[in-house]
Amino acid sequence: MIHLIDAIRRRYFVFTGQLLKLVLLAVISTWFAPPRAIADEPSVQWTAVGLRFESNRSHLWWTLRPKRGGALVLTANHDANGISDQATDSLFNGNDLTGWHTDIPDKDNDPNVKPSFIVRDGLLVSLGTPPGHLITDASHQDYRLVVQYRFAGKPGNCGVLVHASTPRSLYKMFPKSIEVQMNHEHAGDFWCIVEDIAVPDMVKRRGPKDNWGITEGKGRRILNLTDGSEKPVGQWNDMVIECFRDEVKVWVNGDLVNHGTDCTAAKGQIAVQAEGSEVEFRKLDITPIEELSADDKF
């Protein structure tokens, strides 16, 4: 019993010490940070990660979160756009496809069909055939996805699917989702796959309204905003996709190429396509966000 009481007391003192440190850091930043145009009303709130103390003046925040074993971890974060930079995670570990599963229709008839996705020299490679998808096991919501990719040889087609859910919903191949196109010279187009999304100038970018739709034979493609944003074949492209509530925003190599609203889905799995061309990926990093970034952020 004495040992139990001592353990509880130690945990209590650790928690109290961390909490005092959190408050002290917040007070220091509040008083010494450069003045801002907005009023500073520090707030304390419980979040999905832990206890968060935020100072509006400095746009700094600290999170006190539990760690396995009962310890408490104090982390400080800062971002001018109000986006947390402390929780970035890689969807690809560089070694294997842990955290992913494939849906390759050709495997239904031949379980020994060659793989569509492999790891090669630390890169995730979509071999293009047999056609299908590599899908995250987990569902995601309100995030920024940073993708670095290149066509390894002849350029062609591929894509990243967000808000993916029901498999084989379109043409008995594509999961219900919004596709962010990576097709060479068309990176950043939206394709509606049994989900829908809206953009400005819809008729200009999607075609006649009578043909709009989200299933086979309908006008599902929404053109991106730019030409020439992609790098020459063989060079690495940076694609940033932000999904927040019912909006999806896309940048390619720093250019804002699409921004959709009123999306019919707000969360789901993330998928990479095998769609005819070999594509290499060296980064698939995901970060929770609390708002969309400014158009010129990247």
Backbone bond lengths (Angstrom), bond angles and torsions (degrees), N, CA, C in turn:
res aa  C-N    CA-C-N  psi(-1)  N-CA   C-N-CA  omega(-1)  CA-C   N-CA-C  phi
1 M - - - 1.457 - - 1.532 110.91 -
2 I 1.356 115.10 -41.34 1.477 119.01 -179.58 1.525 110.24 -62.30
3 H 1.351 115.41 -41.84 1.470 119.33 179.09 1.532 110.90 -62.77
4 L 1.328 116.73 -38.86 1.460 120.73 179.45 1.520 110.63 -64.30
5 I 1.341 115.58 -44.10 1.475 119.29 179.26 1.522 110.63 -62.96
6 D 1.349 116.56 -41.69 1.472 120.12 178.56 1.525 111.07 -62.16
7 A 1.333 116.93 -40.34 1.470 120.43 -179.86 1.522 110.38 -64.78
8 I 1.326 116.64 -42.90 1.466 120.14 179.37 1.526 110.66 -63.43
9 R 1.338 115.43 -41.24 1.470 118.76 179.69 1.520 110.97 -64.13
10 R 1.345 116.56 -41.08 1.468 119.32 179.12 1.526 110.98 -61.82
11 R 1.353 116.58 -44.68 1.459 120.51 178.37 1.529 110.82 -60.35
12 Y 1.344 115.51 -39.98 1.460 120.11 -178.97 1.526 110.47 -63.70
13 F 1.330 116.61 -44.47 1.468 119.81 -178.33 1.528 110.88 -68.04
14 V 1.339 117.41 -36.71 1.471 119.87 176.47 1.517 110.24 -62.68
15 F 1.341 116.20 -46.84 1.459 120.11 -179.93 1.529 110.66 -60.86
16 T 1.342 116.44 -46.23 1.460 120.48 -178.86 1.521 111.18 -62.02
17 G 1.330 116.07 -42.16 1.467 119.61 179.19 1.511 112.18 -62.81
18 Q 1.322 117.49 -43.24 1.463 121.35 179.03 1.515 111.13 -65.07
19 L 1.328 115.51 -40.61 1.464 119.33 -178.90 1.528 110.57 -65.95
20 L 1.333 117.08 -41.07 1.463 119.99 177.32 1.519 111.33 -63.71
21 K 1.335 116.24 -38.58 1.459 120.28 177.44 1.524 110.94 -62.90
22 L 1.332 115.85 -41.33 1.460 121.46 178.44 1.523 110.93 -59.13
23 V 1.351 115.51 -48.79 1.462 119.72 -178.51 1.519 110.70 -65.94
24 L 1.334 118.29 -40.50 1.455 121.86 -179.98 1.521 111.38 -62.17
25 L 1.325 117.31 -45.76 1.463 120.62 178.32 1.518 111.38 -61.53
26 A 1.322 116.25 -41.51 1.457 119.84 -179.32 1.523 111.33 -64.75
27 V 1.337 116.42 -42.25 1.463 119.98 179.84 1.524 110.70 -64.01
28 I 1.338 117.04 -42.56 1.466 120.72 179.22 1.515 111.02 -60.15
29 S 1.347 116.66 -46.04 1.462 119.47 -178.68 1.522 111.36 -65.76
30 T 1.339 116.29 -35.94 1.457 119.96 -179.14 1.525 111.52 -64.01
31 W 1.342 116.06 -40.00 1.466 118.91 -176.04 1.523 113.18 -83.20
32 F 1.344 117.22 -29.61 1.452 119.11 -173.11 1.515 113.98 -106.75
33 A 1.313 117.72 -4.23 1.467 119.26 178.51 1.516 109.86 -71.95
34 P 1.366 118.22 153.52 1.458 121.00 176.37 1.514 110.42 -59.93
35 P 1.340 118.40 142.89 1.460 120.71 179.33 1.513 111.59 -63.05
36 R 1.356 115.34 148.52 1.450 121.42 178.18 1.514 109.09 -124.11
37 A 1.311 115.07 167.23 1.461 120.10 -176.78 1.516 112.12 -74.73
38 I 1.342 117.40 -13.75 1.460 119.35 -178.50 1.525 109.83 -101.93
39 A 1.311 115.66 155.79 1.453 119.82 178.92 1.519 109.53 -71.09
40 D 1.351 115.23 145.78 1.455 119.39 -179.53 1.518 109.70 -97.53
41 E 1.303 115.68 110.72 1.458 121.20 176.57 1.516 107.54 -124.75
42 P 1.349 117.01 87.08 1.453 118.75 -178.53 1.522 110.88 -55.71
43 S 1.336 115.34 143.74 1.458 119.32 -178.94 1.509 110.08 -133.50
44 V 1.314 115.81 150.89 1.454 122.80 175.18 1.514 107.34 -120.94
45 Q 1.334 116.53 130.17 1.459 118.47 179.81 1.511 110.26 -150.10
46 W 1.335 115.43 151.21 1.455 120.26 173.09 1.522 108.69 -82.98
47 T 1.317 117.13 133.59 1.456 122.09 177.53 1.521 108.09 -121.52
48 A 1.358 114.08 -178.04 1.468 118.58 179.32 1.525 111.31 -65.46
49 V 1.374 116.18 -22.00 1.456 118.71 -177.42 1.519 113.02 -95.64
50 G 1.332 117.17 -31.63 1.449 120.10 -177.56 1.526 110.61 164.05
51 L 1.333 115.22 -159.37 1.456 121.20 179.87 1.518 109.08 -82.37
52 R 1.346 116.98 125.02 1.458 121.63 -175.94 1.519 110.09 -117.09
53 F 1.341 115.80 128.61 1.455 122.48 174.23 1.518 107.28 -114.60
54 E 1.314 117.73 123.11 1.463 121.25 -175.50 1.519 110.80 -123.24
55 S 1.338 114.61 137.33 1.458 121.82 174.07 1.513 108.33 -111.68
56 N 1.326 117.95 114.60 1.455 121.17 -177.49 1.522 112.43 -65.06
57 R 1.338 115.85 -32.54 1.455 118.09 -175.93 1.522 111.47 -62.68
58 S 1.324 116.31 -44.36 1.459 119.37 -176.72 1.518 112.52 -96.54
59 H 1.340 116.43 -10.65 1.464 122.63 -173.69 1.518 111.41 53.68
60 L 1.332 113.77 36.00 1.459 120.82 172.34 1.523 107.78 -104.03
61 W 1.334 115.20 149.93 1.454 117.35 172.15 1.523 109.57 -146.70
62 W 1.308 114.42 156.15 1.454 121.64 179.46 1.512 108.20 -123.62
63 T 1.300 114.89 144.57 1.456 119.41 177.18 1.523 109.30 -123.07
64 L 1.306 116.12 126.05 1.455 122.58 174.50 1.516 106.72 -102.83
65 R 1.314 116.81 111.77 1.459 119.32 -173.37 1.527 110.39 -128.32
66 P 1.329 117.81 148.52 1.459 121.11 178.04 1.513 111.23 -73.60
67 K 1.309 115.73 147.50 1.457 121.54 176.70 1.525 107.94 -121.34
68 R 1.320 115.86 156.63 1.455 119.77 -179.31 1.529 109.88 -54.95
69 G 1.318 116.88 133.59 1.448 120.95 -178.25 1.514 112.88 99.52
70 G 1.349 116.81 -6.11 1.444 120.12 175.33 1.508 115.05 98.98
71 A 1.345 118.96 -8.06 1.461 120.72 179.50 1.517 110.13 -70.80
72 L 1.329 115.85 162.74 1.460 121.68 177.96 1.520 108.63 -117.21
73 V 1.322 116.33 136.28 1.464 121.51 -179.14 1.512 109.01 -114.26
74 L 1.337 116.01 129.74 1.461 121.90 179.26 1.514 108.56 -106.53
75 T 1.328 118.26 121.15 1.459 121.61 179.79 1.514 109.78 -124.24
76 A 1.326 115.54 140.45 1.467 121.33 177.14 1.510 108.93 -106.10
77 N 1.340 116.76 142.59 1.460 121.72 -175.88 1.519 109.77 -139.69
78 H 1.326 114.75 151.72 1.465 119.40 177.76 1.521 108.76 -150.03
79 D 1.310 115.57 139.18 1.456 120.26 171.29 1.514 108.46 -162.18
80 A 1.339 116.23 131.34 1.463 120.31 -175.56 1.513 112.54 -65.01
81 N 1.336 117.84 -23.86 1.455 120.68 -178.39 1.523 112.33 -96.21
82 G 1.328 116.73 4.74 1.456 118.37 -179.85 1.505 113.28 76.15
83 I 1.339 117.27 28.61 1.453 121.58 -178.41 1.518 108.84 -111.89
84 S 1.321 117.32 126.68 1.451 120.95 -178.77 1.513 110.72 -65.79
85 D 1.350 115.94 131.84 1.459 118.96 177.96 1.525 111.13 -111.13
86 Q 1.338 117.22 13.65 1.449 119.42 -172.93 1.513 112.87 -99.23
87 A 1.322 119.15 -5.03 1.456 120.05 -171.51 1.523 112.88 -123.05
88 T 1.335 118.31 22.46 1.462 120.15 179.01 1.520 110.21 -63.68
89 D 1.309 114.90 134.14 1.452 121.14 -179.56 1.513 108.52 -133.34
90 S 1.310 116.88 148.38 1.461 120.93 177.42 1.519 109.49 -95.08
91 L 1.319 116.10 128.66 1.458 120.33 176.25 1.527 111.63 -75.32
92 F 1.339 116.57 -17.11 1.466 122.20 -179.64 1.521 108.21 -121.79
93 N 1.341 116.52 124.40 1.460 120.10 -174.14 1.525 114.24 -88.54
94 G 1.338 117.62 -1.10 1.459 120.31 177.76 1.508 114.84 85.10
95 N 1.332 116.99 -6.47 1.464 120.57 -176.18 1.522 114.10 -119.21
96 D 1.339 115.49 -41.29 1.462 119.13 -177.33 1.527 108.67 -154.38
97 L 1.307 116.77 -172.55 1.468 121.59 -175.17 1.529 112.10 -101.18
98 T 1.320 116.02 30.91 1.459 120.26 174.67 1.527 110.05 -56.78
99 G 1.328 116.65 134.19 1.461 121.41 -178.88 1.512 113.89 91.59
100 W 1.335 116.40 -0.96 1.463 121.78 -179.54 1.527 109.83 -127.65
101 H 1.312 115.44 159.23 1.459 121.42 168.60 1.527 108.39 -141.16
102 T 1.294 116.90 157.67 1.463 121.11 -177.75 1.519 111.08 -105.47
103 D 1.321 114.53 152.57 1.472 121.44 169.00 1.523 106.61 -129.79
104 I 1.322 115.51 100.56 1.469 122.77 -177.00 1.525 107.65 -119.86
105 P 1.328 119.08 103.15 1.471 120.48 -176.21 1.527 114.21 -54.60
106 D 1.337 117.98 -33.38 1.468 119.64 -179.60 1.528 112.11 -60.94
107 K 1.333 116.97 -23.08 1.460 119.85 -179.90 1.521 112.37 -71.14
108 D 1.326 116.72 -16.53 1.468 118.93 179.10 1.518 111.20 -61.07
109 N 1.341 116.15 -36.14 1.465 121.06 -178.11 1.523 112.64 -99.46
110 D 1.338 116.89 -20.35 1.457 120.49 -178.86 1.526 109.13 -142.48
111 P 1.323 117.84 92.50 1.468 120.96 -178.41 1.523 113.32 -60.24
112 N 1.339 117.27 -18.78 1.460 121.25 -177.27 1.525 113.37 -96.59
113 V 1.332 116.52 11.98 1.455 119.14 179.02 1.531 109.37 -59.08
114 K 1.307 116.23 149.05 1.471 119.85 -176.69 1.532 110.44 -61.54
115 P 1.328 117.68 151.17 1.472 120.02 -178.17 1.525 111.63 -68.92
116 S 1.301 115.98 147.37 1.467 121.78 176.24 1.522 111.46 -91.31
117 F 1.330 116.45 -20.65 1.463 121.58 -177.38 1.517 109.25 -132.09
118 I 1.328 116.17 131.95 1.458 121.20 -179.76 1.530 108.77 -138.14
119 V 1.325 115.00 168.02 1.458 121.37 169.85 1.525 107.27 -108.62
120 R 1.334 115.34 127.34 1.466 120.42 -176.89 1.529 109.20 -138.92
121 D 1.313 116.43 121.07 1.471 121.86 178.17 1.531 111.48 53.73
122 G 1.326 115.95 39.37 1.457 120.02 178.01 1.513 114.90 79.18
123 L 1.335 117.39 6.12 1.466 122.19 -179.74 1.523 109.60 -111.29
124 L 1.313 115.73 146.12 1.460 121.10 169.22 1.519 107.58 -84.36
125 V 1.315 117.16 125.65 1.459 121.22 -174.92 1.528 110.24 -120.89
126 S 1.323 115.07 123.79 1.459 120.77 168.27 1.523 107.04 -92.00
127 L 1.322 116.27 114.79 1.465 120.11 -176.73 1.522 113.06 -77.97
128 G 1.316 116.68 -9.73 1.466 119.99 175.64 1.511 114.76 92.20
129 T 1.309 116.28 -33.42 1.473 121.11 179.30 1.523 108.39 -142.47
130 P 1.315 117.24 152.79 1.461 128.16 -12.41 1.527 111.26 -58.96
131 P 1.334 116.96 151.73 1.462 119.44 -176.97 1.522 111.87 -66.68
132 G 1.314 114.89 147.66 1.457 119.87 179.08 1.514 111.11 165.00
133 H 1.322 115.99 -160.18 1.458 120.59 -173.82 1.522 111.53 -139.21
134 L 1.328 114.33 146.35 1.456 123.30 169.63 1.523 105.91 -106.12
135 I 1.324 117.34 121.38 1.471 122.35 -166.81 1.519 109.88 -124.45
136 T 1.314 116.35 137.07 1.469 119.31 176.73 1.524 110.06 -66.52
137 D 1.316 115.47 144.48 1.460 119.32 174.76 1.524 110.68 -67.82
138 A 1.332 115.44 -34.70 1.464 120.85 -175.27 1.522 111.47 -92.71
139 S 1.320 115.17 154.39 1.458 122.75 173.26 1.529 108.44 -95.12
140 H 1.338 116.53 149.46 1.462 120.92 -175.34 1.531 110.24 -133.76
141 Q 1.329 114.54 152.33 1.468 121.59 -177.59 1.523 108.78 -150.48
142 D 1.334 116.37 139.97 1.474 122.71 175.87 1.532 110.41 55.16
143 Y 1.308 115.84 76.10 1.456 120.95 -174.42 1.526 111.67 -148.36
144 R 1.324 112.94 164.01 1.466 121.52 168.39 1.523 107.42 -113.24
145 L 1.323 117.45 127.62 1.454 123.29 177.79 1.525 108.36 -111.83
146 V 1.322 116.01 121.27 1.468 121.23 177.90 1.526 107.82 -105.83
147 V 1.329 115.66 120.63 1.452 122.28 -176.18 1.521 108.96 -119.95
148 Q 1.321 116.99 126.80 1.463 121.52 171.45 1.524 107.05 -112.15
149 Y 1.333 115.58 123.94 1.464 119.78 -174.45 1.525 110.83 -145.42
150 R 1.306 115.71 161.87 1.468 121.15 172.89 1.528 108.81 -155.18
151 F 1.309 115.60 152.85 1.461 120.71 171.82 1.522 107.20 -81.24
152 A 1.324 115.30 122.92 1.460 119.89 -173.74 1.525 112.33 -73.61
153 G 1.326 116.30 -27.83 1.463 119.92 -179.55 1.506 109.70 -138.88
154 K 1.323 116.43 -115.71 1.459 120.54 178.16 1.533 109.50 -68.82
155 P 1.339 117.81 128.32 1.470 119.47 -179.36 1.522 111.26 -70.12
156 G 1.309 115.17 153.90 1.458 118.97 -179.50 1.505 110.98 -168.10
157 N 1.347 115.58 -129.63 1.456 120.36 -169.06 1.529 111.57 -116.21
158 C 1.320 114.59 147.34 1.452 123.32 173.57 1.520 106.38 -172.90
159 G 1.315 117.41 177.08 1.454 119.74 177.99 1.508 111.64 -173.25
160 V 1.332 114.60 162.06 1.457 122.28 173.01 1.522 107.19 -111.84
161 L 1.312 116.45 128.97 1.461 121.70 -179.51 1.521 109.21 -103.98
162 V 1.338 116.12 131.26 1.457 120.86 176.09 1.525 108.92 -113.78
163 H 1.327 115.21 157.98 1.470 122.10 -179.22 1.529 111.59 56.21
164 A 1.332 115.99 36.31 1.461 120.22 -178.90 1.528 110.26 -73.82
165 S 1.333 115.30 143.95 1.467 119.58 179.35 1.530 110.09 -142.73
166 T 1.310 117.47 -102.22 1.464 121.42 -172.92 1.528 111.52 -61.86
167 P 1.338 118.65 121.21 1.472 120.34 -178.82 1.529 112.12 -70.77
168 R 1.312 114.37 152.96 1.476 123.56 173.44 1.524 112.47 53.79
169 S 1.312 116.06 42.28 1.467 120.65 -178.74 1.518 112.67 -82.41
170 L 1.323 117.43 -20.26 1.464 122.18 -178.32 1.514 109.22 -128.29
171 Y 1.322 115.88 128.32 1.471 121.81 -179.51 1.536 111.90 52.54
172 K 1.322 117.46 26.74 1.466 122.67 -179.37 1.524 111.81 53.96
173 M 1.351 115.48 29.88 1.459 121.66 -176.33 1.528 112.30 -137.09
174 F 1.345 117.24 -50.21 1.456 121.41 -168.10 1.528 111.62 -94.51
175 P 1.335 117.71 132.97 1.465 119.18 175.84 1.524 111.49 -72.74
176 K 1.289 116.26 149.76 1.465 122.58 175.11 1.519 108.22 -54.61
177 S 1.358 117.33 124.43 1.466 119.85 -171.01 1.522 110.05 -179.22
178 I 1.328 114.79 -179.91 1.455 123.17 164.57 1.522 106.79 -113.19
179 E 1.321 116.40 123.08 1.465 119.84 178.50 1.522 110.60 -91.10
180 V 1.331 115.13 131.26 1.463 121.61 168.48 1.529 105.83 -98.42
181 Q 1.312 114.93 109.81 1.453 122.21 -170.20 1.525 112.58 -68.43
182 M 1.336 115.80 140.15 1.459 122.43 171.88 1.521 111.42 -119.86
183 N 1.314 117.26 6.15 1.459 121.75 178.30 1.527 109.62 -51.46
184 H 1.320 116.46 131.97 1.466 121.57 -174.39 1.526 111.58 -52.44
185 E 1.336 115.75 127.14 1.462 126.16 -179.09 1.535 113.25 74.00
186 H 1.337 116.39 7.47 1.471 119.97 176.23 1.530 111.14 -133.00
187 A 1.315 116.98 20.56 1.465 120.34 -176.32 1.526 110.46 -60.86
188 G 1.317 115.21 129.92 1.463 120.65 178.65 1.520 114.25 104.23
189 D 1.341 118.49 -9.50 1.470 119.56 171.24 1.529 109.14 -59.65
190 F 1.315 116.30 150.90 1.465 121.06 168.72 1.524 108.99 -98.91
191 W 1.308 116.23 141.27 1.459 121.94 167.88 1.528 107.62 -123.28
192 C 1.304 116.21 125.59 1.464 121.85 -178.58 1.530 109.11 -87.47
193 I 1.319 115.65 119.02 1.460 121.05 -177.61 1.533 108.33 -118.53
194 V 1.314 115.65 85.15 1.460 123.99 -178.53 1.539 111.04 58.65
195 E 1.302 117.40 16.40 1.456 126.09 164.88 1.520 105.81 -131.31
196 D 1.323 117.79 161.71 1.461 119.90 -176.39 1.520 110.33 -130.55
197 I 1.336 115.10 160.17 1.453 122.03 179.59 1.526 107.60 -155.05
198 A 1.326 117.27 153.69 1.466 121.33 -177.11 1.525 109.76 -120.22
199 V 1.327 115.73 149.22 1.462 122.84 175.51 1.525 108.47 -137.09
200 P 1.339 117.80 163.30 1.468 118.96 171.82 1.526 110.79 -63.21
201 D 1.318 117.64 157.82 1.477 122.53 178.41 1.524 111.52 54.62
202 M 1.310 116.47 48.25 1.463 120.71 -174.38 1.518 113.14 -60.09
203 V 1.314 117.41 -42.50 1.472 119.03 -178.26 1.521 110.45 -64.57
204 K 1.311 116.25 -41.87 1.465 120.69 179.78 1.519 111.35 -64.20
205 R 1.316 116.36 -37.64 1.466 120.30 -172.36 1.525 114.15 -98.93
206 R 1.354 116.90 -15.00 1.465 119.39 -178.51 1.520 113.06 -120.56
207 G 1.326 116.42 -13.23 1.447 119.39 -179.13 1.520 111.99 97.30
208 P 1.321 117.35 -174.40 1.470 121.45 -176.72 1.530 112.03 -55.63
209 K 1.318 115.03 136.44 1.468 120.10 -175.39 1.518 112.18 -60.71
210 D 1.328 116.93 -34.10 1.465 120.31 -178.42 1.527 112.59 -60.35
211 N 1.348 115.63 -20.61 1.457 119.20 -176.56 1.525 112.79 -100.03
212 W 1.337 117.56 -3.35 1.459 118.57 -179.32 1.523 110.48 -62.95
213 G 1.316 114.96 144.70 1.457 119.39 177.66 1.513 110.28 -178.59
214 I 1.315 115.78 -179.72 1.462 120.14 -175.15 1.535 111.93 -128.55
215 T 1.332 116.18 9.68 1.459 120.25 -179.62 1.522 110.25 -125.41
216 E 1.307 116.16 -175.97 1.457 122.56 -174.95 1.532 112.12 -52.88
217 G 1.334 116.22 134.10 1.460 121.73 174.22 1.515 115.04 82.97
218 K 1.329 118.52 -2.32 1.461 122.10 -178.37 1.529 110.96 -98.12
219 G 1.339 114.94 166.88 1.464 120.26 177.57 1.515 110.12 -76.78
220 R 1.309 116.24 92.73 1.464 121.23 -174.04 1.524 112.49 -102.49
221 R 1.327 117.30 -12.24 1.465 120.75 -176.20 1.526 111.17 -89.62
222 I 1.342 116.36 134.46 1.465 122.60 174.99 1.522 107.44 -121.60
223 L 1.324 116.62 114.91 1.466 121.38 -174.43 1.527 111.41 -64.25
224 N 1.337 114.64 149.16 1.460 119.47 176.35 1.526 110.56 -79.29
225 L 1.319 116.59 178.74 1.468 122.15 -170.85 1.526 114.24 -91.94
226 T 1.312 118.58 -13.24 1.466 120.08 -171.48 1.527 112.01 -132.39
227 D 1.324 114.65 163.76 1.459 122.14 168.40 1.526 107.51 -121.70
228 G 1.312 116.84 146.95 1.461 119.55 174.14 1.507 115.65 80.18
229 S 1.329 118.33 18.53 1.469 119.89 179.37 1.527 112.61 -80.04
230 E 1.317 117.28 -21.77 1.461 120.29 -177.62 1.531 111.41 -80.00
231 K 1.324 115.32 153.80 1.459 121.61 176.99 1.533 109.88 -86.49
232 P 1.323 117.43 163.10 1.467 119.72 178.66 1.529 111.49 -56.98
233 V 1.310 115.45 151.43 1.459 121.12 -178.97 1.525 109.91 -55.40
234 G 1.331 115.21 135.09 1.455 121.04 -178.65 1.513 113.26 99.84
235 Q 1.342 117.32 -20.17 1.458 120.69 176.78 1.524 109.78 -93.66
236 W 1.332 114.85 155.78 1.454 120.31 -177.08 1.518 111.26 -79.21
237 N 1.311 115.85 132.74 1.462 123.03 174.25 1.523 109.79 -102.68
238 D 1.324 115.42 144.11 1.457 121.83 174.23 1.523 108.90 -107.10
239 M 1.307 116.09 117.42 1.459 121.54 175.33 1.529 108.44 -115.14
240 V 1.322 115.54 128.70 1.460 121.08 177.17 1.525 107.95 -116.55
241 I 1.311 116.11 126.30 1.464 122.33 178.88 1.518 107.83 -120.62
242 E 1.325 116.32 123.21 1.456 120.32 174.80 1.523 109.47 -113.66
243 C 1.312 115.54 126.53 1.462 122.43 175.99 1.520 107.33 -116.27
244 F 1.319 115.51 119.27 1.461 119.82 179.69 1.522 108.68 -141.58
245 R 1.330 115.17 119.15 1.462 121.83 -175.84 1.530 109.18 53.33
246 D 1.356 118.34 -118.57 1.469 118.76 -176.83 1.529 111.88 -103.88
247 E 1.339 116.90 24.02 1.461 120.77 -179.01 1.525 110.94 -118.74
248 V 1.331 115.24 149.02 1.467 122.41 174.33 1.523 107.47 -133.42
249 K 1.320 116.10 127.20 1.462 121.86 -175.86 1.521 108.41 -127.06
250 V 1.346 116.81 137.75 1.461 120.37 -171.87 1.528 110.64 -133.64
251 W 1.326 115.28 133.88 1.457 122.34 171.72 1.525 108.97 -120.53
252 V 1.348 116.90 144.13 1.458 122.39 172.75 1.519 107.69 -126.25
253 N 1.330 115.90 117.27 1.467 122.10 -179.54 1.529 111.96 50.63
254 G 1.311 115.47 42.01 1.453 120.97 175.63 1.509 115.49 90.20
255 D 1.325 118.01 -12.79 1.467 121.21 178.98 1.532 110.34 -91.59
256 L 1.327 116.23 131.89 1.461 119.11 171.83 1.522 107.89 -71.95
257 V 1.321 117.17 117.33 1.462 120.49 -174.06 1.524 113.42 -111.57
258 N 1.343 117.83 -15.50 1.462 118.87 177.70 1.524 110.06 -165.36
259 H 1.327 114.65 150.11 1.464 120.91 176.30 1.519 107.29 -152.18
260 G 1.316 115.24 106.99 1.450 120.84 -178.94 1.513 111.55 -107.61
261 T 1.326 115.30 151.16 1.463 121.88 179.23 1.530 109.14 -130.16
262 D 1.318 115.01 174.22 1.470 121.40 177.41 1.526 111.89 55.13
263 C 1.314 116.09 36.03 1.467 119.58 177.81 1.530 109.09 -65.57
264 T 1.310 116.39 141.79 1.460 120.93 -177.56 1.524 112.92 -80.17
265 A 1.327 116.98 -2.97 1.468 121.67 174.06 1.517 108.47 -132.67
266 A 1.324 116.21 149.93 1.467 120.38 -179.86 1.527 112.21 -124.83
267 K 1.308 117.35 -2.56 1.457 120.37 177.59 1.519 108.82 -158.13
268 G 1.318 115.24 165.40 1.451 119.86 178.97 1.517 110.70 158.13
269 Q 1.309 115.22 -174.64 1.456 121.00 178.21 1.531 109.94 -78.59
270 I 1.317 115.06 166.41 1.461 122.73 175.66 1.518 107.25 -113.38
271 A 1.312 117.24 137.69 1.460 120.55 -177.34 1.521 111.11 -134.61
272 V 1.332 114.88 150.51 1.460 123.32 174.07 1.521 107.41 -116.44
273 Q 1.325 116.12 140.97 1.461 119.91 -174.79 1.531 112.90 -94.97
274 A 1.319 114.61 151.07 1.464 122.87 159.94 1.515 104.54 -110.78
275 E 1.335 115.63 107.15 1.460 118.95 -170.99 1.529 111.75 -138.61
276 G 1.329 115.23 43.71 1.458 118.82 170.32 1.506 116.93 108.82
277 S 1.331 118.23 -25.96 1.465 120.87 -175.83 1.523 110.30 -125.39
278 E 1.334 115.35 148.04 1.456 120.10 177.48 1.521 109.82 -78.38
279 V 1.324 115.50 126.70 1.465 121.79 -178.80 1.524 108.28 -131.72
280 E 1.334 115.34 134.78 1.462 121.22 177.53 1.532 109.85 -104.27
281 F 1.324 115.19 139.70 1.464 122.00 177.05 1.524 108.13 -122.08
282 R 1.329 116.36 129.58 1.457 118.73 175.89 1.530 112.46 -113.54
283 K 1.319 116.89 -8.45 1.462 119.90 176.62 1.514 109.89 -147.66
284 L 1.327 115.03 133.67 1.466 123.35 171.73 1.526 105.45 -142.65
285 D 1.331 116.46 78.62 1.456 122.51 -173.91 1.522 110.61 -103.45
286 I 1.306 115.77 136.78 1.464 120.95 -177.17 1.526 109.76 -123.59
287 T 1.340 115.65 137.92 1.461 122.70 -179.03 1.524 109.55 -135.78
288 P 1.311 118.88 131.21 1.471 119.90 174.05 1.530 110.40 -64.00
289 I 1.324 117.88 142.67 1.459 121.66 177.79 1.519 110.15 -128.25
290 E 1.319 114.94 159.23 1.452 121.41 179.94 1.521 112.02 -115.19
291 E 1.322 116.09 -3.87 1.469 122.22 173.98 1.514 107.19 -167.20
292 L 1.341 116.81 164.86 1.454 120.97 176.64 1.521 110.32 -76.73
293 S 1.320 116.73 150.68 1.454 122.04 178.67 1.528 110.39 -77.68
294 A 1.329 114.91 158.59 1.458 120.58 175.16 1.523 109.85 -64.12
295 D 1.329 115.74 155.76 1.469 120.87 -175.68 1.526 112.33 -56.69
296 D 1.343 117.21 -34.69 1.466 121.21 -176.18 1.525 112.46 -99.77
297 K 1.319 117.30 19.13 1.471 121.77 -176.91 1.519 111.95 -59.93
298 F 1.326 117.45 -40.58 1.457 120.49 -172.26 1.525 112.47 -110.18
